[in-house]
Amino acid sequence: MPRRLLWILPAACALLLLAWWGLQRWQGPRVDAYRVRSGPLVQDVVATGRVITPSRVNVASELTGTVLQRLVRRGQQVVPGQLLLRLRSDQAQAQLEQARAALRQLVQQSRPQALAALRSAESALRLARSQARRARAQMPSGALSQQALEQAEQAEQAAEQQQLAARAAWDAARPGGSVQRQLEAAQAAALAVVRRADIRAETAGQVLTRHVEVGDTVTPGQVLFTLARAGDTEVSLPVDEQNLHELATGQPARCISDGYPDRVIGARLVFIAPSVDTTSGTIELRLRVSDPPPWLRQDMTISCDLRTAELRQALVVPDDALRERQGTHARVLVLRAGKAREQELSLGLRGLVASQVVQGLRAGDVVIADRSVRDGQRVRARLQGLPAVPASAAAGTAAAGAR
């Protein structure tokens, strides 16, 4: 090979490399970018809350006693009237026995005595009246003195008073009388107290907590169990108040729990709190789970994706490319003739990772996501796919952002 070629070839390669380097410099660096396109878009509100029930019931004792039996365990489902716990109350039992003894005494002693007293008083009255009639008959003939007549009449009056008293005592002691009714009421009251030693469920639900064990002494008002009332399970969901204008009852939601991240639960927005928590700046939502699965537990942490709006077809721009966003207005850098050009946008529906373009872009435009690029700078696009919806927000679907 001639010596001239030995230095011409390296020089030519150097010139080519220099030209390639110059071209690269002139075209600018490669930066991440997205191609604007049309597609479906869903607007979501995503938040984390807890599973709750519409209400909880505290089961308390109405008397003092010692726990004899505890018949339910935590997590168990109970029905109205089911026996939960049995107490021993010696005082209540003694009052019941006293009331029963008083009723037996009425039947076996007081009532027969009252009847005998009435019959004796009636007999004495008949005798006194007969003697008084004879005295009044003998008075005109002088066979009986005035004093004797007065004594006979006084005895008659006394016998009448005794008969009236005996009649009143019998009316009270007779079957169905006031004494029997009072004693039966006392017995019923004592029996009710004894029956309150059997603690029963007043409503259907699930046992969340228990606070006593066998052998514990309980007092009136002491909470023994906490029940979650049976009914639709709900999710309490605090969301930022800035989302309030997007919310309406009836909106569907898809939820996942931290304990079962692969299982999706359907829910629906049924309540929006009337006030905002001034401390956190959030408003409470209630989502109803109409058919809760058996593994869903009270106070379980749960993330919900609440669908607030949906478009079947929309011009979509990834949020990564938006700059200086204020409400429905934003700016982007659009690649035009190899240069980044600033463009103002009007936005509509907002998803989790992308937003609807109402005005300012067309399908096929390339928008730059690299924040280091400036208006007028030459760049080359390194096209990316649309950002993925975070798994924690998607709740098992691609329901947030552009699809």
DOVO-146405 format. One record per residue (C-alpha): residue in one letter; y, x, z. Coordinates in pm, 1 decimal. Each point is the difference from the previous one (the first is absolute). Example, Ala and Ser with C-alpha at 12.3 -4.5 7.8 and 13.67 -1.06 7.14 Angstrom:
<rs>
> A, -450.0, 1230.0, 780.0
> S, 344.0, 137.0, -66.0
</rs>
This chain:
<rs>
> M, 0.0, 0.0, 0.0
> P, 342.7, 141.3, -93.6
> R, 213.9, 107.2, 290.0
> R, 271.2, -248.2, -105.6
> L, -233.2, -293.2, 74.6
> L, -72.0, 136.2, 344.9
> W, 353.2, -72.5, 115.6
> I, 78.9, -301.2, -227.2
> L, -278.1, -221.5, 147.4
> P, 107.1, 40.8, 366.8
> A, 359.5, -57.9, -98.9
> A, -93.3, -320.2, -183.5
> C, -196.8, -127.0, 301.3
> A, 291.8, 76.5, 227.2
> L, 235.3, -189.3, -231.0
> L, -234.8, -300.6, -4.9
> L, -25.2, -2.2, 379.8
> L, 376.0, 26.8, 26.7
> A, 45.3, -289.4, -243.1
> W, -255.7, -210.3, 190.0
> W, 172.0, 79.1, 328.8
> G, 336.4, -90.4, -146.7
> L, -136.0, -327.7, -132.8
> Q, -143.2, -83.3, 340.0
> R, 329.2, 80.0, 166.3
> W, 186.6, -211.7, -251.7
> Q, -238.2, -297.4, 40.9
> G, 17.6, 15.9, 380.7
> P, -269.9, -16.5, 270.2
> R, -286.1, -247.9, 11.9
> V, 61.5, -271.0, 259.8
> D, -193.0, -302.7, 124.3
> A, 88.4, -318.3, -186.0
> Y, -123.1, -355.5, -58.9
> R, -8.7, -213.7, -311.5
> V, 150.7, -342.8, 58.1
> R, -234.8, -281.8, -96.6
> S, -60.3, -369.0, 49.8
> G, -263.1, -138.4, 233.5
> P, -65.2, -232.5, 293.3
> L, 196.0, 57.7, 318.9
> V, -56.2, -131.4, 351.0
> Q, 256.3, 8.7, 278.8
> D, -147.6, 50.3, 345.4
> V, 103.3, 33.7, 361.0
> V, -235.6, 232.6, 183.1
> A, -16.5, 25.7, 378.1
> T, -240.3, 60.0, 285.7
> G, -61.4, -249.3, 279.0
> R, -266.1, -129.9, 236.8
> V, -256.8, -277.9, 3.7
> I, 87.7, -279.9, 241.9
> T, -100.1, -358.5, 76.2
> P, 242.7, -294.4, 10.3
> S, -36.2, -5.2, 379.9
> R, -182.5, 153.4, 292.3
> V, -123.7, -179.9, 308.4
> N, -17.7, 147.1, 349.1
> V, -283.1, -150.5, 205.5
> A, 92.3, 9.7, 370.0
> S, -154.6, -104.7, 329.9
> E, 132.0, -303.5, 189.3
> L, -152.7, 91.9, 333.6
> T, -102.3, 291.0, 216.3
> G, -360.1, 111.1, -31.4
> T, -250.4, 274.0, -72.9
> V, -143.2, 54.7, -348.1
> L, -368.3, -96.3, -1.8
> Q, -69.7, 15.2, -375.4
> R, 182.6, 116.7, -312.7
> L, -160.5, -173.4, -295.0
> V, 192.8, 130.5, -304.8
> R, 81.6, 341.8, -142.2
> R, 291.9, 138.3, -196.4
> G, 1.4, -101.4, -364.9
> Q, -218.5, -305.8, 60.3
> Q, 92.5, -330.0, -165.6
> V, 27.6, -293.7, 242.4
> V, 30.9, -376.5, -42.6
> P, 193.5, -255.5, 210.4
> G, -175.2, -67.2, 329.3
> Q, -215.2, 312.5, -10.6
> L, -59.2, 159.3, 343.3
> L, 167.6, 338.1, 19.3
> L, -22.9, 94.6, 364.9
> R, -124.2, -146.4, 328.6
> L, 171.0, 48.0, 336.3
> R, -121.0, -55.0, 355.1
> S, 260.3, -180.3, 211.8
> D, -119.6, -74.7, 353.5
> Q, 320.1, -183.4, 91.6
> A, -22.3, -238.5, -295.3
> Q, -368.0, -66.2, 66.9
> A, 74.2, -71.3, 367.5
> Q, 269.4, -251.4, -96.1
> L, -245.1, -173.8, -232.8
> E, -266.4, -22.2, 271.9
> Q, 258.0, -135.8, 241.8
> A, 102.2, -270.9, -246.7
> R, -361.2, -94.0, -64.5
> A, -72.8, -16.3, 374.2
> A, 297.3, -229.8, 54.4
> L, -125.9, -233.8, -271.7
> R, -349.1, -4.7, 149.8
> Q, 146.1, -75.7, 342.2
> L, 188.5, -294.6, -147.1
> V, -313.9, -144.2, -157.5
> Q, -234.8, 66.7, 288.9
> Q, 225.4, -50.1, 306.0
> S, 356.1, -119.1, -48.8
> R, -77.9, -284.9, -237.5
> P, -281.3, -155.7, 210.3
> Q, 215.6, 38.3, 311.6
> A, 294.8, -172.3, -170.5
> L, -222.7, -287.0, -113.5
> A, -144.6, -41.9, 350.4
> A, 347.2, 7.4, 151.6
> L, 118.1, -266.5, -244.1
> R, -291.0, -228.6, 79.5
> S, 55.0, 45.7, 376.0
> A, 371.9, -74.1, -37.7
> E, -71.6, -313.6, -204.1
> S, -248.1, -118.3, 265.5
> A, 248.8, 68.1, 278.2
> L, 267.6, -188.7, -192.3
> R, -221.9, -301.8, -44.3
> L, -73.6, -2.1, 374.1
> A, 368.8, 37.5, 93.7
> R, 102.6, -281.0, -233.4
> S, -269.6, -227.9, 147.4
> Q, 115.3, 72.5, 354.7
> A, 364.0, -58.3, -92.7
> R, -85.9, -340.0, -157.2
> R, -183.8, -110.1, 316.4
> A, 290.2, 112.8, 218.7
> R, 249.6, -196.1, -206.9
> A, -227.8, -306.4, 14.7
> Q, -35.4, 18.0, 379.8
> M, 368.3, 59.0, 68.6
> P, 116.5, -367.3, -26.3
> S, -258.1, -123.4, 253.5
> G, 99.2, 263.0, 253.2
> A, -345.7, 156.2, -3.3
> L, 155.3, 337.5, -95.9
> S, 315.9, 164.7, 124.1
> Q, 285.9, 113.4, -219.7
> Q, -75.1, 359.3, 88.4
> A, -359.4, -28.7, -116.6
> L, 116.9, -147.0, -333.4
> E, 241.3, 285.4, -53.2
> Q, -274.8, 254.2, 72.6
> A, -231.2, -169.4, -251.0
> E, 268.3, 2.8, -272.1
> Q, 83.5, 368.5, 68.8
> A, -370.2, 87.2, -29.5
> E, -8.6, -185.8, -334.6
> Q, 299.3, 198.0, -130.7
> A, -150.4, 328.4, 115.2
> A, -328.3, -86.4, -174.8
> E, 192.1, -78.1, -321.2
> Q, 170.9, 340.4, 12.2
> Q, -327.6, 177.6, 57.3
> Q, -158.1, -191.4, -289.2
> L, 286.4, 96.9, -230.7
> A, -31.6, 365.4, 100.3
> A, -375.5, -5.4, -48.4
> R, 46.2, -168.0, -341.7
> A, 246.6, 270.5, -106.6
> A, -234.8, 274.7, 115.9
> W, -288.2, -159.0, -192.8
> D, 208.8, -44.6, -315.5
> A, 79.7, 372.2, 11.7
> A, -359.0, 106.2, 68.7
> R, -180.6, -246.6, -225.9
> P, -150.4, 115.2, -332.4
> G, 289.8, 68.3, -238.8
> G, 251.4, -7.4, 286.8
> S, 292.6, 233.1, 55.5
> V, -188.6, 236.1, 229.5
> Q, -279.4, 43.2, -254.1
> R, 248.8, 58.2, -279.8
> Q, 184.0, 262.6, 204.0
> L, -319.4, 181.2, 93.3
> E, -127.8, -13.9, -357.8
> A, 331.3, 141.5, -124.4
> A, -22.3, 280.5, 256.2
> Q, -356.1, 70.9, -109.7
> A, 102.3, 0.3, -369.1
> A, 285.2, 240.3, 75.8
> A, -230.0, 231.6, 193.2
> L, -258.6, -18.0, -278.9
> A, 267.5, 84.4, -257.4
> V, 92.9, 307.6, 201.1
> V, -364.6, 105.1, 18.5
> R, -40.0, -54.7, -373.7
> R, 299.6, 224.5, -60.5
> A, -219.2, 275.7, 132.0
> D, -173.3, -29.0, -338.4
> I, 254.6, 155.0, -236.7
> R, -36.6, -155.9, -344.5
> A, 168.2, 52.6, -336.2
> E, 260.3, -263.3, -79.6
> T, 14.5, 91.3, -367.5
> A, -212.0, 166.5, -266.1
> G, 68.5, 367.5, -55.8
> Q, -108.1, 358.4, 49.1
> V, -6.1, 193.2, 326.8
> L, 245.5, 287.3, -40.6
> T, 8.9, 137.8, 354.1
> R, -160.4, -58.5, 339.1
> H, 162.0, 105.4, 325.2
> V, -265.4, -59.7, 269.7
> E, -357.0, 93.3, 76.2
> V, -273.4, -149.6, 220.1
> G, 92.9, 42.0, 366.6
> D, 376.9, 5.3, -55.2
> T, 214.7, -231.7, 209.6
> V, 246.7, -203.9, -202.8
> T, 305.4, -200.3, 101.9
> P, 177.7, -302.5, -152.4
> G, 188.2, 91.4, -315.2
> Q, -186.9, 324.5, -57.8
> V, -83.4, 50.4, -370.2
> L, -373.6, 35.8, -52.2
> F, -30.9, 2.1, -381.9
> T, 226.2, 10.4, -304.4
> L, -117.5, -207.6, -297.0
> A, 121.5, 9.4, -358.4
> R, 26.1, -364.8, -97.2
> A, -219.2, -90.6, -297.1
> G, 186.3, -63.8, -324.8
> D, 145.1, 182.7, -297.9
> T, 44.7, 370.0, 62.2
> E, 347.3, 134.8, -70.9
> V, 156.4, 338.2, -67.1
> S, 330.8, 84.0, 166.3
> L, 188.5, 212.7, -251.0
> P, 341.6, 158.7, 71.3
> V, 189.2, 78.4, -322.9
> D, 339.1, 151.5, -66.2
> E, 274.4, -261.0, -9.1
> Q, 115.8, 130.3, -339.6
> N, -304.6, -175.7, -151.0
> L, 98.0, -338.9, 141.2
> H, 149.9, -131.0, -324.8
> E, -334.5, 55.5, -175.8
> L, -214.2, -191.1, 250.7
> A, -111.8, -363.6, -9.3
> T, -278.7, -186.8, 176.9
> G, -308.8, -50.0, -212.1
> Q, 5.5, 347.9, -154.6
> P, -349.1, 157.9, -21.9
> A, -96.0, 329.6, 158.4
> R, -292.1, 239.3, -6.2
> C, -74.6, 193.4, 316.4
> I, -224.0, 281.3, 114.5
> S, -75.5, 115.4, 351.8
> D, -8.1, 356.0, 122.9
> G, -354.0, -56.0, 123.3
> Y, -131.8, -137.8, -332.8
> P, 215.5, 155.2, -275.2
> D, -242.3, -105.5, -275.0
> R, 12.3, -373.5, 81.3
> V, 280.2, -219.1, -131.0
> I, 119.3, -307.8, 191.4
> G, 194.7, -280.4, -163.4
> A, 296.3, -148.0, 189.5
> R, 309.6, -213.3, -56.9
> L, 351.7, 11.2, 145.6
> V, 46.6, -301.6, 227.8
> F, 289.9, 94.7, 229.2
> I, 323.5, 199.8, -17.1
> A, 167.5, 60.8, 335.5
> P, 341.1, -165.8, 39.9
> S, 160.3, 317.3, 138.0
> V, -2.9, 374.8, -59.3
> D, -99.4, 254.1, 262.4
> T, 326.2, 184.8, 57.1
> T, -177.0, 303.5, 143.9
> S, -225.6, 73.2, -297.8
> G, 182.1, -188.8, -275.5
> T, -319.6, -184.9, -90.2
> I, -94.0, -363.9, -32.6
> E, -340.7, -132.7, 101.6
> L, -223.6, -167.3, -256.3
> R, -320.1, -191.3, 69.2
> L, -277.4, 14.3, -258.1
> R, -286.1, -247.2, 38.9
> V, -356.9, 111.7, -67.5
> S, -167.4, -335.6, -61.6
> D, -354.5, 138.8, -21.5
> P, -9.5, 304.4, 228.3
> P, -309.7, 221.6, -28.5
> P, -208.2, 49.3, 314.5
> W, 93.5, 368.0, 25.6
> L, 372.6, -74.6, 27.3
> R, 99.3, 61.7, 361.8
> Q, 301.6, -85.8, 210.3
> D, 285.8, 254.8, 1.2
> M, -159.7, 191.5, -289.5
> T, 250.9, 203.1, -202.0
> I, 28.0, -139.5, -350.1
> S, 206.0, 90.1, -308.5
> C, 112.9, -280.6, -228.1
> D, 128.2, -5.8, -356.3
> L, 208.7, -316.6, -28.7
> R, 61.3, -104.7, -361.3
> T, 355.1, -132.1, -32.6
> A, 39.7, -16.5, -380.8
> E, -187.9, 80.2, -320.6
> L, 80.0, 53.6, -370.2
> R, -267.8, -5.0, -269.1
> Q, 208.5, 219.0, -229.8
> A, 292.7, 221.6, 96.3
> L, 161.0, 324.1, -114.0
> V, -96.3, 238.7, 280.9
> V, 152.2, 326.6, 119.9
> P, -157.4, 206.6, 281.1
> D, 212.3, 22.5, 313.1
> D, -43.1, 380.9, -8.1
> A, 238.0, 10.5, -295.7
> L, 274.8, -213.2, 157.4
> R, 314.4, 166.3, 129.8
> E, 287.2, -135.1, 207.3
> R, -167.1, -336.7, 41.9
> Q, 221.3, -264.1, 158.0
> G, -143.3, -350.1, 3.2
> T, -66.4, -102.5, -359.3
> H, 181.8, 299.8, -152.2
> A, -124.8, 355.2, -52.1
> R, 26.7, 302.3, -229.8
> V, -266.4, 194.6, -189.1
> L, -11.0, 303.8, -224.4
> V, -135.4, -88.4, -345.0
> L, -131.7, 266.5, -237.6
> R, 197.1, -28.2, -326.7
> A, -1.7, 267.0, -273.3
> G, -144.6, 253.2, 245.0
> K, 268.8, -55.9, 264.1
> A, 11.1, -197.2, 323.3
> R, 255.8, -279.0, -28.6
> E, 116.8, -213.3, 292.2
> Q, -51.6, -373.1, -42.5
> E, 100.0, -291.5, 224.9
> L, -259.0, -272.8, 63.2
> S, -9.6, -358.5, 120.5
> L, -317.3, -65.6, 197.7
> G, -193.6, -314.5, 84.6
> L, -331.5, -34.1, 179.9
> R, -94.1, 292.9, 220.2
> G, -359.3, 105.8, 53.7
> L, -136.0, 263.7, 234.7
> V, 20.2, 288.2, -250.8
> A, 183.8, -145.8, -299.9
> S, 279.7, -242.4, -82.0
> Q, 91.4, -238.3, -279.4
> V, 269.7, 112.6, -242.6
> V, 224.7, -288.1, -97.7
> Q, 250.1, 203.1, -200.3
> G, 49.3, 365.3, -99.0
> L, -338.8, 113.2, -138.6
> R, -244.6, -90.4, -274.1
> A, -376.5, 32.0, -22.8
> G, -91.4, 352.0, -105.6
> D, 299.6, 173.7, 161.2
> V, -86.9, 311.0, 202.6
> V, 158.6, 24.3, 346.1
> I, 6.5, 322.4, 201.1
> A, -138.8, 7.5, 353.9
> D, 97.4, 359.7, 88.2
> R, 296.7, -15.8, 242.0
> S, 115.3, 351.2, -90.6
> V, 94.7, -101.0, -355.8
> R, 368.7, -68.1, -69.3
> D, 175.5, -212.3, -259.2
> G, 23.9, 183.1, -334.8
> Q, -267.4, 255.6, 80.3
> R, -256.9, 83.0, -269.1
> V, -352.2, -76.5, 120.6
> R, -346.0, -75.1, -132.7
> A, -205.5, -289.3, 134.8
> R, -329.9, 42.5, 178.8
> L, -110.9, -363.9, -9.3
> Q, -166.8, -138.9, 309.7
> G, -196.3, -316.2, 63.3
> L, 156.5, -274.9, 208.6
> P, -5.4, 75.7, 376.5
> A, -302.4, -137.8, 180.9
> V, 39.4, -273.2, 256.6
> P, -75.9, 139.4, 351.2
> A, -343.3, -111.3, 117.5
> S, 135.0, -118.9, 335.3
> A, 248.9, -224.3, -176.4
> A, -222.9, -132.9, -272.5
> A, -241.4, -165.5, 241.8
> G, -285.3, 47.7, -238.7
> T, 189.9, -91.6, -319.2
> A, 258.4, 142.3, -234.6
> A, 222.7, -292.0, 86.9
> A, 314.1, 198.8, 76.1
> G, 209.3, 178.5, -257.9
> A, -59.9, 2.5, -374.4
> R, -345.5, -72.1, -141.2
</rs>
